[in-house]
Amino acid sequence: MAFRKRQNEAQEKAAKSEKEQALIAEKQEQCGQMNRQLRSLESGERIIRRAENGDQEFLEDSQRQQEIAKTRQLIQTYCNGVR
């Protein structure tokens, strides 16, 4: 009986650890994407995105600055401590 309890606890601990590792990996990938987006925004290259009506539009300088500030804030909030 005690053996089964220890075995179940070990399985639960392993499942929890696996889930935590998956969350860490997902967070690292998202932070990497945000950092790549920030570098792209800061590069000065023209950026095209889809408007609500489906047309393509260039990001204006004021919009670029807003996106840079927003992305930096997201990185600061969600990527602290992520390697």
Residue frames as a rotation matrix with the C-alpha (Angstrom) as fourth column:
MET 1
0.567 0.824 0.000 0.00
0.824 -0.567 0.000 0.00
0.000 0.000 -1.000 0.00
ALA 2
0.528 -0.453 -0.718 2.76
0.089 -0.811 0.578 2.47
-0.844 -0.369 -0.388 0.92
PHE 3
-0.541 -0.748 0.386 4.65
0.438 0.142 0.888 1.47
-0.718 0.649 0.251 -2.21
ARG 4
-0.113 0.593 0.797 1.69
0.983 -0.051 0.178 2.36
0.146 0.804 -0.577 -4.44
LYS 5
0.814 0.405 -0.416 1.27
0.503 -0.850 0.158 5.68
-0.290 -0.338 -0.895 -2.65
ARG 6
0.078 -0.880 -0.469 4.94
0.013 -0.469 0.883 6.55
-0.997 -0.075 -0.025 -3.19
GLN 7
-0.605 -0.265 0.751 4.70
0.679 0.320 0.661 5.39
-0.415 0.910 -0.014 -6.79
ASN 8
0.354 0.823 0.445 1.61
0.924 -0.381 -0.031 7.58
0.144 0.422 -0.895 -7.41
GLU 9
0.750 -0.131 -0.648 3.30
0.206 -0.885 0.418 10.56
-0.628 -0.446 -0.637 -5.75
ALA 10
-0.344 -0.939 0.005 6.39
0.196 -0.066 0.978 10.07
-0.918 0.338 0.207 -7.93
GLN 11
-0.398 0.278 0.874 4.23
0.916 0.178 0.360 9.91
-0.056 0.944 -0.325 -11.06
GLU 12
0.707 0.707 -0.039 2.33
0.707 -0.707 0.006 13.05
-0.023 -0.032 -0.999 -10.06
LYS 13
0.424 -0.649 -0.631 5.60
0.062 -0.674 0.736 14.85
-0.903 -0.351 -0.246 -9.33
ALA 14
-0.595 -0.656 0.464 7.02
0.469 0.186 0.863 13.81
-0.653 0.732 0.197 -12.71
ALA 15
0.004 0.690 0.724 3.86
0.988 -0.115 0.104 14.95
0.155 0.715 -0.682 -14.52
LYS 16
0.838 0.289 -0.463 3.95
0.421 -0.882 0.211 18.29
-0.348 -0.372 -0.861 -12.70
SER 17
-0.005 -0.940 -0.341 7.64
0.079 -0.340 0.937 18.76
-0.997 -0.022 0.076 -13.55
GLU 18
-0.560 -0.145 0.815 6.98
0.770 0.270 0.577 17.92
-0.304 0.952 -0.040 -17.20
LYS 19
0.461 0.824 0.330 4.13
0.877 -0.480 -0.026 20.44
0.137 0.302 -0.944 -17.32
GLU 20
0.697 -0.277 -0.661 6.32
0.167 -0.835 0.525 23.12
-0.697 -0.476 -0.536 -15.72
GLN 21
-0.403 -0.906 0.129 9.11
0.288 0.008 0.958 22.47
-0.869 0.423 0.258 -18.24
ALA 22
-0.256 0.408 0.877 6.63
0.966 0.072 0.248 22.79
0.038 0.910 -0.412 -21.12
LEU 23
0.801 0.581 -0.148 5.41
0.594 -0.801 0.072 26.13
-0.077 -0.146 -0.986 -19.74
ILE 24
0.296 -0.792 -0.533 8.99
0.060 -0.542 0.838 27.38
-0.953 -0.281 -0.113 -19.39
ALA 25
-0.594 -0.524 0.611 9.80
0.591 0.231 0.773 26.35
-0.546 0.820 0.173 -22.96
GLU 26
0.178 0.756 0.630 6.65
0.965 -0.258 0.036 28.07
0.190 0.602 -0.776 -24.25
LYS 27
0.844 0.105 -0.526 7.48
0.316 -0.890 0.328 31.25
-0.434 -0.443 -0.784 -22.32
GLN 28
-0.152 -0.974 -0.169 11.04
0.185 -0.196 0.963 31.22
-0.971 0.115 0.210 -23.70
GLU 29
-0.487 0.026 0.873 9.71
0.862 0.176 0.475 30.90
-0.141 0.984 -0.108 -27.25
GLN 30
0.594 0.777 0.209 7.24
0.790 -0.613 0.032 33.75
0.153 0.146 -0.977 -26.74
CYS 31
0.624 -0.443 -0.644 9.96
0.124 -0.758 0.640 35.97
-0.772 -0.479 -0.418 -25.28
GLY 32
-0.470 -0.808 0.355 12.19
0.460 0.119 0.880 35.15
-0.753 0.577 0.316 -28.23
GLN 33
-0.100 0.542 0.835 9.41
0.979 -0.095 0.179 36.16
0.176 0.835 -0.521 -30.61
MET 34
0.861 0.432 -0.269 8.86
0.488 -0.850 0.196 39.44
-0.144 -0.300 -0.943 -28.75
ASN 35
0.198 -0.877 -0.438 12.59
0.106 -0.426 0.899 40.21
-0.974 -0.225 0.009 -28.83
ARG 36
-0.580 -0.354 0.734 12.72
0.726 0.185 0.662 39.50
-0.370 0.917 0.150 -32.58
GLN 37
0.375 0.798 0.473 9.70
0.896 -0.443 0.037 41.75
0.239 0.410 -0.880 -33.09
LEU 38
0.774 -0.135 -0.619 11.38
0.247 -0.835 0.491 44.52
-0.583 -0.533 -0.613 -31.08
ARG 39
-0.316 -0.949 -0.004 14.58
0.288 -0.100 0.952 44.24
-0.904 0.299 0.305 -33.14
SER 40
-0.368 0.265 0.891 12.51
0.930 0.085 0.359 44.41
0.020 0.960 -0.278 -36.32
LEU 41
0.717 0.697 0.012 10.65
0.692 -0.715 0.099 47.50
0.077 -0.062 -0.995 -35.11
GLU 42
0.634 -0.529 -0.564 13.86
0.071 -0.686 0.724 49.21
-0.770 -0.499 -0.397 -34.03
SER 43
-0.156 -0.758 0.634 15.67
0.757 0.320 0.569 48.38
-0.634 0.569 0.524 -37.27
GLY 44
-0.351 0.079 -0.933 13.93
-0.300 -0.954 0.032 51.19
-0.887 0.291 0.359 -39.14
GLU 45
-0.982 0.049 0.184 12.83
0.187 0.431 0.883 48.93
-0.036 0.901 -0.432 -41.97
ARG 46
-0.487 0.872 -0.051 9.39
-0.837 -0.450 0.310 49.59
0.248 0.194 0.949 -43.38
ILE 47
-0.926 0.253 0.281 6.83
0.075 0.851 -0.520 47.34
-0.371 -0.461 -0.806 -41.77
ILE 48
-0.556 0.787 -0.269 3.64
-0.590 -0.145 0.794 46.31
0.586 0.600 0.545 -43.51
ARG 49
-0.900 0.373 0.224 0.61
0.079 0.647 -0.758 44.97
-0.428 -0.665 -0.612 -41.67
ARG 50
-0.599 0.762 0.245 -2.97
0.613 0.239 0.754 44.17
0.516 0.601 -0.610 -42.52
ALA 51
-0.818 0.455 0.353 -5.61
-0.549 -0.801 -0.239 46.80
0.175 -0.389 0.904 -41.86
GLU 52
-0.516 0.697 0.498 -9.02
-0.257 0.429 -0.866 45.82
-0.817 -0.575 -0.042 -40.53
ASN 53
0.493 0.742 -0.454 -10.42
-0.646 -0.038 -0.763 45.93
-0.583 0.669 0.460 -44.06
GLY 54
0.715 -0.252 0.652 -7.74
0.386 0.920 -0.069 43.50
-0.582 0.301 0.755 -45.25
ASP 55
0.867 -0.434 0.243 -5.62
0.017 -0.463 -0.886 46.04
0.497 0.773 -0.394 -47.11
GLN 56
0.169 -0.893 -0.418 -1.91
0.970 0.225 -0.089 46.31
0.174 -0.391 0.904 -46.49
GLU 57
0.907 0.050 0.419 -0.66
0.009 -0.995 0.099 49.44
0.422 -0.087 -0.903 -44.78
PHE 58
-0.113 -0.992 -0.063 2.75
0.381 0.016 -0.925 50.70
0.918 -0.129 0.376 -43.76
LEU 59
0.421 0.132 -0.898 3.43
0.907 -0.076 0.414 51.34
-0.013 -0.988 -0.152 -40.11
GLU 60
0.612 -0.176 0.771 3.88
0.080 -0.956 -0.282 55.07
0.787 0.234 -0.571 -39.58
ASP 61
-0.428 -0.899 0.090 6.62
0.034 -0.116 -0.993 56.42
0.903 -0.422 0.080 -37.30
SER 62
-0.339 0.360 0.869 4.17
-0.899 -0.396 -0.187 57.25
0.277 -0.845 0.458 -34.50
GLN 63
0.767 0.632 -0.114 2.66
-0.591 0.764 0.258 53.77
0.251 -0.131 0.959 -34.73
ARG 64
0.292 -0.764 -0.576 6.14
0.172 0.634 -0.754 52.25
0.941 0.121 0.316 -34.75
GLN 65
-0.623 -0.547 0.560 7.04
-0.393 -0.400 -0.828 54.13
0.677 -0.735 0.034 -31.55
GLN 66
0.156 0.768 0.622 3.82
-0.985 0.073 0.156 52.93
0.074 -0.637 0.768 -29.90
GLU 67
0.846 0.148 -0.512 4.56
-0.223 0.971 -0.088 49.34
0.484 0.189 0.854 -30.93
ILE 68
-0.150 -0.971 -0.186 8.14
0.058 0.179 -0.982 49.62
0.987 -0.158 0.030 -29.63
ALA 69
-0.535 -0.001 0.845 6.92
-0.769 -0.414 -0.487 50.91
0.351 -0.910 0.221 -26.26
LYS 70
0.524 0.828 0.201 4.23
-0.850 0.490 0.194 48.22
0.062 -0.273 0.960 -26.08
THR 71
0.668 -0.329 -0.668 6.68
-0.006 0.895 -0.446 45.44
0.744 0.302 0.596 -26.99
ARG 72
-0.456 -0.865 0.210 9.27
-0.193 -0.135 -0.972 46.66
0.869 -0.483 -0.105 -24.48
GLN 73
-0.223 0.470 0.854 6.61
-0.970 -0.190 -0.149 46.66
0.092 -0.862 0.499 -21.77
LEU 74
0.810 0.541 -0.226 5.55
-0.539 0.839 0.076 43.12
0.231 0.060 0.971 -22.68
ILE 75
0.237 -0.818 -0.524 9.15
0.103 0.557 -0.824 41.95
0.966 0.141 0.216 -22.61
GLN 76
-0.613 -0.465 0.639 9.73
-0.515 -0.378 -0.769 43.58
0.599 -0.801 -0.007 -19.23
THR 77
0.088 0.768 0.634 6.53
-0.996 0.088 0.031 42.08
-0.032 -0.634 0.773 -17.83
TYR 78
0.875 0.483 0.047 6.69
-0.476 0.873 -0.110 38.55
-0.094 0.074 0.993 -19.23
CYS 79
0.679 -0.645 -0.351 10.35
0.099 0.554 -0.827 37.87
0.727 0.527 0.440 -19.93
ASN 80
0.237 -0.599 0.765 11.98
-0.906 -0.420 -0.048 38.81
0.350 -0.682 -0.642 -16.62
GLY 81
-0.014 -0.348 0.937 14.06
-0.760 0.613 0.217 35.87
-0.650 -0.709 -0.273 -15.51
VAL 82
0.881 0.302 0.365 13.56
0.004 0.765 -0.644 33.89
-0.474 0.568 0.673 -18.71
ARG 83
-0.133 -0.990 -0.051 16.78
-0.233 -0.019 0.972 32.66
-0.963 0.141 -0.228 -20.23
